[in-house]
Amino acid sequence: QTCALPIFFAGLHGWGARLRAAVAITAFLLPCFAEAADSSSFKVIVHTDTAGGRIPKAVVASIFLGQVSAWGDGAPIKVLDRSLTSPLRVSFGGEILGMTTLEMSQYWRRQIARGKIPPRIEESDDAVLDFVAANPGAIAYVAAETPTPSTVKVIEID
């Protein structure tokens, strides 16, 4: 399958028009990444100060959907997500959130309209590892094959 994409952003004015175009492009690109995504393609990581080593899948979903903002000890959670076009996000969204990237984009568009701020986005596993290591309370996910340094902790999903 070839993933050719014409660029339509040139004549778009305003945030709403660009967001609609981004959603449409994401829907167009989704099949390009679906083959690359599988349920074992990622692992969830947290800052080393985060207590515990297991977390229920429903809690992880709530964290990444902005519904939970603090750990059990009251420490604030700092969520880091991946680009909507990332095969890793396709896999994570499908397995953990039960959503396609289009559904995630629509979800966050509604949340933004309500005044919520979506998670910060990073493109590379190295940037994700650096962020999680430097920020107590941080949670993110990286490719399963990415070596995890002692500065972050991999958690099991129940």
N, C-alpha and C positions, 0 to 999 in steps of 0.2 A: 504494500500500500504506500502510495506517495502522499506526502503531506505538504502540498503547495498551498500558499496562502497569499491572496492579494491583500494589499494594505489599503484600508478604507479610512484611516484616521485623518487624512489630509484636510478635508473640508468640514470636519466636525468641530462645532463650537459649543462650549459649555461642558460641565462635568457630566450631566445626565446623558448627553449624546455619546460622549466617550465611554461612559460606563456601559451603556446599551451595546455599543460596538464591541467592547471587551467581552461582554457576556456572549454575544453572538460568535465572536472569534473562538472563545473557549469551547463553546458547543461544537464548532467546526473542528477544532483540534482534538477533542476528547478521544475520538476513535484512533487517532495517531498514537496516543499514549496507552490506550487500554491494553494492548498486547504486552507492553513492558511491565505493567503493574501486576503484582501478585501479593498475597497476604503475608509472605515471609520476606518482603523486600525492605522492611524498615524495623528499627528498634527505637523505643521511647527512652529518652535520657533526661535526667534531672541534675541539678546542682548537688554536689556531694553532701551538703548540709541537710538535704531533704530527708526526713525520717522515713524509714520503711523501705521495702524492696519490691512490694507488689501493690497494684492498684486495680480496682475493678474497671473494666472497659467503659461502663456507663459513666464513671467519674471522669475518666480521660476525655470522653466525648463532651461532657458538661464543661470541662476546663477549656477545651479548644473551641467550644461554641460561646464562650464568655458568660456562662451561667454560674460558674464557680470562680471566685476571685481570690480565695485564701486557702492555704493548706490547713489541715486539722489543728495545727498548733497556732493558727492565726496569722502566720507569715503570708505576705502577699505573693500571689503566683504571677510570674512573668512568662507569658506564652510566646513562643516563637514558632511561626508556621513557614511553609514553603510556598513558592509561586504556584498560582493556579494551573500553570502549564507543566509543572513538574510531575513526572511519572510517579515519584515518591508520594506526592500529595494525592494523586489519583488513588493509589493503593491505600494510603492512610485514611482518606475520606471514605472510601468504600467499606473498609474493614472496621474502622473504629467509629466513624460518624454515621455510616449507613447512607452516605450522600455522594452524588456525583459532583464533579467540580462545578458544573452549572448550578446545581442545587446549593452548593456552598456559597457561590458567588451571589445568588439570589438571597440567601439567608443573611449574608453580611450586608447586602444593600439595604435590606429592611432594618437591620440593627443600626446601621449608620444613620438612617432616617430617624431613628428613635434616640440618637445621641450617643450610642455606644461606639467604642473605638475597637476596630479589629486588631488581631495580633500583628505584631511586627513580622515582616517577611525577610527571609534570607535565602539566597540562591544556592550556596555551597555547604557541604557538610563541614568543611573547616570553619566557616563563619558561624555555623550553628554551634559547633563544639566550643569555639571561643566565647560566644555569648553565654552559653549555659555555664561554662566554667567561671565566668566573671560575675555572674548575677545570682546571688542566693535566691531561691524560690523559683528559678527558671525551669521550664519544661519544654522539650522539643522532640523531634525525631530525626534520625539520620538513616542512611542506607544500612541494611543489615551487615554488609561486608565492611563497613567503615570501622577501622580500629578505634576503640574508645580509650582515651588516656585516663589516667587516674584522677584527673581534674573534673570528671563527670561520672555519673552513676547510671547504669542501665537498669531500668525497672521492668519487672514482669507484669504483663497485663492478664488479669483474670477474666 
